[in-house]
Structures are given as structure tokens and as C-alpha cells.
Amino acid sequence: MQCELCGKEGATLRSNVEGAELTVCQKCAGYGTTLRSAPIAQPQKNVVHAPVVQHRPVSNAGELVKRAREKLGLSQKDFALKLNEHQSMLHKIEAGHAPSLEFARKLEKQLHISLTEEYQEVKFSATKATDQGLTLGDVIKLKDERSA
């Protein structure tokens, strides 16, 4: 099997490299966290999977939280007590750090505002005509072709 990072033959490990689970060779496994030995996969034809609808906090969540909190006449300290959270957490959010989805939902309930949005992620897989597997360069080319 071909390494999805360097393209060399002999990839036998599954590794988490910067959030992506890849089949890699022993040398490239050092770039991430080894998960397990790679299963022997049969090559697939180009396949586009159905879009997956997910939620994430909006980019201006901190601004929205601050405006809604001030509209209620609450200080950061008082609002943090009401949420049963540390004031520093609320300060970080209002300073522009993205809240976790769980914390955003908690804020939505207390402030009666919307802090999350839906987005779709289309996942696809493909193989080369030579059935040698897919490298990251091949994925970039496929994404570019699909975007055009």
C-alpha cells in the first residue's frame, strides 16, 4: 500500500497527522500519532459521499455574546456566575476566541441568541488508474478539479 504522505510503497500504519487519519509508512508515522496498523483496503472508484451537515460556532460569537450580555445589564462576573462558569472563559469568548459548540449552545439558551451555524462537508475518496493508492497531492488535484 502507498503512503498517503510521501507516496512510497509499504504504508502499514494508520496515523493521525494534523487531524487527518492517514495510511502512512514507518518514516512518515513520526509526523503524527500512530493509531493502529492499516487494514488492507481494496481500491475504490471515484466516489462522492453525501454531504454531512454539522454545526459550528459563528465567527463573531464573542461580539454577539458581549452585546447580548450588556443588553441584559450584566457584568462579565455576574453573567459567569449565572452560567456557573469562570469569568476568564467568558472573557476569552468576548475577546474573540471561538467557544466550543457545547459552550455556544449554553450561551444561546441564556442569552436567547443564535451562536451556531450549519455547514456541509462533502467527503470523497478516489484511487489512481494504476490502483497504487492516493497521496495528498492527488487529493489536492481532485479538490481543484471539483471546484472548477
N, C-alpha and C positions, 0 to 999 in steps of 0.2 A: 504494500500500500504506500502511496506517495504522501510525504509530509506536506501538510497544508500551509506551513510557513516557508520552508526553503525549497520544497519541490523534490527533494531527494527520495529515493525508494527506501523502504524499511521503516516506515512510521508504524509504531506499535503501541503508542501511548495516547490516552486522552488527557488533555491538559487545558486548564482554564487560563487563557492568555488575555489579559486586559478585558475580562468579562465575556470573552467568546470561547466556547468549548470547541477545541480543535483536535484533530488527529495529527500527532507530531512525532518526529524521530527523537532519539535519546538526547541528541545535542540541543534541539530546539525546546525540549521539555523544561530546560532551565529558565526559559523566558516566562514561565507561568507556574501554576500549581498543578502537579500531576494528580489526576483524578482516578484513573484506572487503566488497565490495558485496553487497547482499542479492539472492538469487535471487527471481524472480517465482514465488511459490507459489500453487497453486490452493487455495481454501478447502476445509477438510475438515469433515466432520460430527463431532459429539462422539465422541471415540474414547478409550477407556481402554486403555493398553498393559499388557502383562503385567508383574507385579511383578519388579523386578530385585533379586536377593539380593546384598548386599555385606557386607563385614566392616569393623569399626572397633574401635579400642581401647576397652576398658571404661572407665567414668568414674572408677573407683577404682584404676586401674592402678598409680599411684605407691605407694599403701598396700600393695597386693599384692606389688609388687617389693621394697619395704623389708622386709616381714615374711619373705618367702622368702629374701632375701639374709642377713638376720640369723639365720635358722634354720640357714643353712649356715655361720655364724660368719665371714662375710667383711665386711671394711670396704668402704666405697664405693670407696676407692682400689684395693684388691685385686680387687674384682669388676670394676671398669672395666678394669683391666689384663687380666683373664681374657677380657673381651669385646672387647678391643682398641679401646676407645672412651675418650673423655675423661671424667674424673671429673665435670666440670661438667655433661655431658649426663645422666649418671645422677642427679646431684643435682637437676637440673631436673625429671626424671621423678618422683623421690620427693617433690619439693616440690609436685606437683600438676599440672604441665604434661603434656598428653597426648602420648604418644610417637607417632611416625609408625607406620604399620602395619608397615613393614619392621622398625623397631627393636623393636616389640612382639613380633613373631614371633621375633626374635633372643633377646629376653629369655625368651620362653616355652620355647625349646629349652634354654637354660642353666639355668633355674630349675625346669623341669618343672611349670609352672603355666599356666593359661589367662588370657590378657590381651585376647582379642578376642571380639567377639560378632557375630552375624549381624543384619542389619536389612534390611527390604524398603522399597524406594522405588517407589511407583506413579507413573508419568509419564502425563500425559494432555494432549490438545490439543483445542481446540474453536474454533468460529467463531460470531460473532453471526448472527442470522437475516438481517441485512442484508448479509452477506458483506463487511463492512468490515474484518474482522480482529479481533484480540484485544488489549485493553490489560491492564495489570497489575491494574486494578480488576476487570475481567471474570474474571481468573484467581482473584482472592480470592473473588469471589462463587461461582464454580464449586466451589472447595475447601470453602467454607462449606456449600454445598448437599450436597456429597458426604459431609461429616462428620455432617450431621444424620440 
